[in-house]
Amino acid sequence: MAYLFYSISFFSLILATILYITRTHWTPYAPPIPYLTAPGPIPSFIYPYLPSRVRYTPLSTGGSFHDDMEAGFSSAAFDLSGNVEAGDSRRGLDERGKREVQRIMKGRGVGFDEARRLWMEERFGRENIGKDGRPRDPKAVMFS
């Protein structure tokens, strides 16, 4: 039984290799495979069966620098008033970063600048960067 399985596997591998090598000769005659070779929209009834990483999720359009200033995400060291006065049309600060900074501000009872510093230190720690901003990787080479 194992002999039959290995024989079929071996011949399938040989056939796949031959088809791959000669693909320029036979692909013009092969029919298009829907949604793989022919572009087009994906029908709505297929969406529930797709994994979430394939589905399109639009970015949030809410938020602006003015909203960020009103929420307390501005200070003398991190001034957003220049962006507001200049009429900056960008979306504002990063939503995930704002949530983390706000969590630190509420949880530890610190101001915006201190919460931002603590958040950056946590992020540096996760990414193996020292508090001084230099990588902690022993193989890193830096030129000054």
C-alpha positions as CSV (number, residue, x, y, z in Angstrom):
1,M,0.0,0.0,0.0
2,A,2.8,2.4,0.9
3,Y,4.4,1.5,-2.5
4,L,1.3,2.7,-4.3
5,F,1.2,6.0,-2.3
6,Y,4.8,6.8,-2.9
7,S,4.5,6.0,-6.6
8,I,1.5,8.3,-7.1
9,S,3.3,11.0,-5.1
10,F,6.4,10.7,-7.1
11,F,4.6,10.8,-10.4
12,S,2.5,13.7,-9.3
13,L,5.7,15.6,-8.4
14,I,7.3,14.8,-11.8
15,L,4.1,15.9,-13.6
16,A,3.9,19.1,-11.6
17,T,7.6,19.9,-12.4
18,I,7.0,19.2,-16.1
19,L,3.9,21.4,-16.2
20,Y,5.8,24.2,-14.4
21,I,8.7,24.1,-16.8
22,T,6.5,24.1,-19.9
23,R,3.9,26.6,-18.6
24,T,4.7,29.2,-21.3
25,H,3.6,26.7,-24.0
26,W,0.2,25.6,-22.5
27,T,-1.0,28.6,-20.4
28,P,-2.4,30.6,-23.4
29,Y,-4.7,27.6,-24.1
30,A,-5.8,27.1,-20.5
31,P,-9.2,28.5,-19.5
32,P,-9.2,31.4,-17.0
33,I,-9.9,30.4,-13.4
34,P,-12.5,32.8,-11.9
35,Y,-11.2,35.1,-9.2
36,L,-7.6,33.8,-9.6
37,T,-6.6,34.6,-13.2
38,A,-9.4,36.9,-14.2
39,P,-9.7,40.2,-12.3
40,G,-13.1,41.3,-11.0
41,P,-15.0,42.0,-7.8
42,I,-15.5,39.3,-5.3
43,P,-19.3,38.5,-5.0
44,S,-20.9,39.5,-1.7
45,F,-22.0,35.9,-0.8
46,I,-18.3,34.8,-0.6
47,Y,-17.2,37.5,1.9
48,P,-18.5,35.6,5.1
49,Y,-16.2,32.7,4.2
50,L,-13.0,34.7,3.7
51,P,-10.5,35.1,6.5
52,S,-10.6,38.5,8.1
53,R,-7.1,39.4,6.8
54,V,-8.5,39.3,3.3
55,R,-11.5,41.5,3.9
56,Y,-11.1,45.2,3.4
57,T,-11.5,47.3,6.5
58,P,-11.5,51.1,5.8
59,L,-9.4,53.3,7.9
60,S,-11.2,55.6,10.3
61,T,-11.8,58.9,8.8
62,G,-12.6,60.5,12.1
63,G,-10.1,62.6,14.1
64,S,-8.2,65.7,13.3
65,F,-5.5,67.7,15.1
66,H,-8.2,70.0,16.4
67,D,-10.0,67.0,18.0
68,D,-6.7,65.7,19.4
69,M,-6.0,69.1,21.0
70,E,-9.5,69.2,22.6
71,A,-8.9,65.6,24.0
72,G,-5.7,66.8,25.8
73,F,-3.1,65.3,23.4
74,S,-1.1,68.5,23.3
75,S,1.4,70.3,25.5
76,A,4.2,72.9,25.3
77,A,6.7,70.2,24.2
78,F,4.2,68.6,21.8
79,D,2.2,71.5,20.3
80,L,-0.5,70.8,17.8
81,S,-1.8,74.4,17.6
82,G,0.5,75.0,14.6
83,N,-1.1,72.2,12.7
84,V,-4.6,73.5,13.6
85,E,-3.8,77.1,12.6
86,A,-2.2,76.0,9.3
87,G,-5.4,74.2,8.5
88,D,-3.7,70.8,8.3
89,S,-6.0,68.4,6.5
90,R,-4.3,65.2,7.8
91,R,-6.2,62.8,10.0
92,G,-4.5,63.7,13.2
93,L,-2.6,61.5,15.6
94,D,-2.4,57.6,15.4
95,E,-5.6,56.1,16.9
96,R,-3.8,53.2,18.6
97,G,-1.1,55.4,20.0
98,K,-3.7,57.8,21.4
99,R,-5.6,55.0,23.1
100,E,-2.4,53.7,24.7
101,V,-1.3,57.2,25.9
102,Q,-4.8,57.8,27.2
103,R,-4.7,54.5,29.1
104,I,-1.4,55.4,30.7
105,M,-2.7,58.9,31.6
106,K,-5.8,57.5,33.3
107,G,-4.1,54.5,34.9
108,R,-1.0,56.2,36.3
109,G,-2.5,59.7,36.8
110,V,0.2,61.5,34.8
111,G,0.1,64.2,32.3
112,F,0.3,64.0,28.5
113,D,4.1,64.4,28.2
114,E,4.9,61.9,30.9
115,A,2.4,59.4,29.4
116,R,3.9,59.8,26.0
117,R,7.4,59.2,27.4
118,L,6.3,56.1,29.2
119,W,4.5,54.8,26.1
120,M,7.6,55.3,24.0
121,E,9.8,53.5,26.6
122,E,7.4,50.6,26.6
123,R,7.4,50.5,22.8
124,F,11.2,50.7,22.7
125,G,11.3,47.8,25.2
126,R,9.1,45.6,23.0
127,E,11.3,46.4,20.0
128,N,14.6,45.7,21.8
129,I,15.7,49.4,21.9
130,G,17.3,51.0,24.9
131,K,15.9,54.0,26.7
132,D,18.6,56.1,25.0
133,G,17.3,55.1,21.6
134,R,20.1,52.8,20.7
135,P,19.5,49.2,19.7
136,R,20.3,46.5,22.4
137,D,21.2,44.0,19.8
138,P,24.9,42.9,20.5
139,K,25.5,42.5,16.8
140,A,24.4,46.1,15.9
141,V,27.1,48.3,14.5
142,M,26.7,52.1,14.8
143,F,28.9,54.8,13.4
144,S,29.1,58.2,14.9
